[in-house]
Amino acid sequence: MLFLLRVLLYTQLNMKVKYKGIIFDLDGTLVDTIEDIAACMNRALKANGFPELPAEGYKERVGWGVKRLAFLSLPEDARSEETAAQVAADSARFYAETPLLHSRPYPGILELVAELGRKKIKMAILTNKPDPVAQKVAAGLFPQGAFSSVRGEVFGKPRKPDPACVWELAIEMDLTPADIIFAGDSEIDAETAVASGCFPLGVSWGYRSRGIIEQAGARWIIEKPEELLEFF
């Protein structure tokens, strides 16, 4: 009965649309990076004389970029723009040195990417992770050429949830936003998808709860990577 209900809802939402591309978030969607994020931020906090946080504590703080992560990771009485900028710079430097000590694709992700590639679906990655680290993570964990573009945070350029960063990718993919699924694990991803006109798809295995993703506008949430294939 549950399966039939899911099929009915899927049909109502999607059967009239033929998607041609997908933009993935990276952290919490394609790759479990939380241990490496925590290790580098904790190293930066310690270097600046602040207490470290447990890795689990970073799950609710990631997604807005390294400077915001640094700000939220500092003790409340130390949360200044200047201090956050220093901790963020140190963390980004540490992360660029060791981006792949613990990070691994989630189960089923490599198979999903390979199958989408066989179907000639255009794929890109859009993340608020610093761009040099994003490039290293994608290159180190996925086959060369799997994604048409990998884009991380670059100073002076729009980042999620600004829809402009999606529109730039859509132009590069030679698609319209209506042709594209935006898949992510957080409210930032859902908000980005809604603002840009892409189909907002949530994933349940990442760093945020279903409720948070749904409230932000996700129209569908998948439980396993292979469920994404139903949309193509």
N, C-alpha and C positions, 0 to 999 in steps of 0.2 A: 504493500500500500504506500509506504513512504517513497519507494522508488518511482511508482507511478505518479505520485504527486510532484516529485522533482522533475520528472519528464514533462508533465503538463505545464508547470511553471516555466521551465526552460523553453518549451515550445512557444508559449505566449510572449516571452521576453525576446527571443532571439531568432526564431525560424525565418523571419522576414529580413534578417540582416546577414549578409555574407561578409565576415571580417577577413581582412587581407593582411593584417599586421598586428603585432603585439609589442607593447613597451613594458618591460619588467622593472620593478624596483629590484634592488640588489640584496641589501641586508634584511634578513627575515623572510625573504621571498624566494630568491634563488639559492642563497648561501647563508648558512648559520655562522655568523661572524662575531657573535657576542663575546666569546672568550678573548679574541684578539683585540676587539674594541676596548674591553674592560682592562686587559693587561696594559695597553698603551696609555689609556687615560689614567689608570692608577699609577703608572710610572711617572707621568707628568704631574699628577697631584702630589705624589711623594717628593718629587724633585723641587716642588715649590712650597713644601712644608705643610701640606694639607693631608687629611686622612683619606685612605683608600675606601672604595665601596665594593661590596660583593658583586660578582658578575651579574647575578639576577637583577640587581638594582639598576642596571643600565638598560634593561629592556623597555622600561617606560620612559626613558630619557632620550633614546636615539631617534633619529629620523629628521631632525631639523638642521643638521649640519654640525660640524665639530665645535664651532664657537658656542653655539647654544648648548651642546652637550657639556662642554666645559663649565659653562655658567650654571647649569642645573646640577652638576656634580660637586660643585664647591659648597662648603658650609654656607648657610644663608647669610651670616654676617660678613662673608668674604666675597659676596657676589657683586663685583664691580666689572664694568666693561673692560677695564685695563687688565685686571687679574685674569678674567676669562680669556682674553686675547692671548696672554702669555701662556696659560695652561694649554689652550687650544693649539698654539704653534708648536709647543713641545710635544704634545700628543701626536699631532700630524707628522712631525719629524720622526718620532719613534715608530709610528705605524708604517710609514714609507720604508723604513729599514727592515721591518719584520711583519709583512702583511698576511702571511699564510702559515703561521705556526699551528693554528688550531682550526682555521676556517675550512669548511667542507660544504659542497652542495647538499641540499636536503635529499633524502631518498626519493628516487624517481625523477629528479630534475634533469639529470644528464640524458636520460631516456626521452623525456618530454622534449627537450631542446633538439635532440637528434630527429625525433619524429616530425616536429614542426618544420625542421629544415628539409626533410624529405617531402613534405607537403608544399614546399616553396613559400612558406609563410615568412614574411619579413619580420625580423626581431631586432629590438634595440634594448639597451639598459639605460635607465635614468635614475640616478641616485644623488643624494646630498652628501655622500662621502667625498672627501677631497679627491679631485680628479686623478692625481698621480697614483693614489692607492686604489681607486676604482679600476684603473687600467691594469694594474698589477694583479688584482684579485681575479678579474675576468680572464686575463691572459693565462694566469696560472692554473685555473680550474676548468676552463672550457676550451673546446677545440678552436683553433684559429679560424676566423671567418664565420663563426656561429652567429655573431651579431653584426648587423650593418653598422652600428654605432654604439659606443659605450661612453656615456657622459656623466661625469661627476661634478662636484661643486668647483667652479672657477671664479675667482674674485672678480667682481664687476659684472658678472653675467647672472641672468635670472635663474632661480632654483625653485624646486618644488616648495609650496604649491602654486607658484606663479605659472599660469598656463603657457606663457611665452616659450618656456623651455621645451614643452611638448610640441608646440606648433613648429618650432625649429626642427625638431626631430622628424615630425610628419613630413615637412618639406623634403628633408634628406631621404626619407623612405618613399617619396613620391606617392603619398597617400593623404587622404583627408582624415581629420579626427574621427569622423563617423565610421571610417574603415578600420579603426584601431581599438583594440582592447588594452586598457591600462591595468596591469595586475600588480597588487601590492598587499602588504600585511598591516598597514597603518592608516590612521585617519588622514595623514598627510597625502598618502597615495590616492585615497578615495576623493579627497578634496581637489587634488590635481586633476584627476580624471573628469570629475564633474565640471570644473572650471574650463577645461580645455575642449570638452565635447566628446571625449572618448568614452567607451563603455567602462564603467567602474567595477572591476572585478576584485573581490577580496580573497585572500588565502588564509586558512585557519591555523596554519602551523607556525606562524611567525611570532612577533613580539607583542602584539596587541590582541585584545579580546574581540570576539565577534561583535559584541554590542557596540564597542567603540567604532569599529569599521562600518557597521550598518548605519549608525547615527551620522557618520560623516558622508554617507551617500552611496555606499557600495550597493549595487543592484543584485549581486549574486556573490556567494562565498563558496569556494570549493574546499573540499576536505583532503583531496589527494591531487598531486600534479596531473595525473592522467585524465582527470575530469575536464581539464582545460580543452582537451582535444574535441569535446562535444561542440565547442563553439566554432569549429572549423570543418 
